[in-house]
């Protein structure tokens, strides 16, 4: 009997050892090969991206990294990607145990499965649809984004979620002649603006350079940062990739489309109230203003909730923007612009970028005697919205910003949208439903749980298998 118990114990020990070594390998030491990496949407990917996805597939997962189906007769083309991790920003309470602050409580975001590193990848492909641009630098192209992350805990309380953000760091535009009113032309700065930028720091802020708030070399977010005295000197514009949540085994998979209907950024006038601008917390300004009722902010149009608010009988539907056609194979229907959602709270990304140019770079051509950052943000938002807002209700709607249309004296609305290639960074944040639309603590990194820089792929490579049944 005793020898039988010893034999059972020995078998149990072997099984336990096998489970431990297998799990250790699945944490990332050994990436699986064969069937997964030969999958049609994976086999042609750049090696670093393929390796990252293989590691994710080899961990304890509910699902392998998503299968990318074509949404056109020919394969989707990968033209950039992002590798995500928790390394390149100041450690925070969501990612790190900090003695005296969050030790003695369960981790809230990262470090499941024996504290394996939280890591991920985002594949960015263009759909080569007939009749649509296939150049990813064209904001009219249709772009698919596949996000796979391993090691984010499921969120179950206080309306919490993770959110992905594409980030465009504001760059210094070319110099051009001003408008008749002296303001810089869209996407440009004046000679007087350029002269003012030249006096900052080490004269880094020349046309074509990534703008820095101190005029010195760019300082991207870093693990050595310390809020608020040692932080990035970049000015980010953040575009939501949508809300995330994890599945069993803490793996996360999300699909998102970038096109003229989704390429809209949160209202810039919220920034002074998110806690991400130094001094906001100390002044008690967090949450002092939210965007429940659409309008152009504190310095712009303030609308009546009964007119622009969320009507329970006709709830707001920000996705109700796409054109329809009798020839649509999925849902044939004549187009009706009047039935598109008019109560939008976001603005096209290029217009959001224009606001930040006014605030930070156009110190000579836009309100040269206004030095308060919050006031410059409020005034710039109201001014730029007004240039596109044809009916003067403080809201830019889908018809006013239609990519095929014009605005502000006949300028093409192409200018209102940043292309996918302009978003040089990605972050994932831990959000809480606080009524604000801008990322929590923006523009700081205090709510980040993952981040990664752009990796460009030229020429693009096939990155899908045939074919999705929904080709909208």
Order of alpha helices (4+ residues) and beta strands (2+ residues): alpha-alpha-beta-alpha-beta-beta-beta-alpha-beta-beta-beta-alpha-beta-alpha-alpha-beta-beta-beta-beta
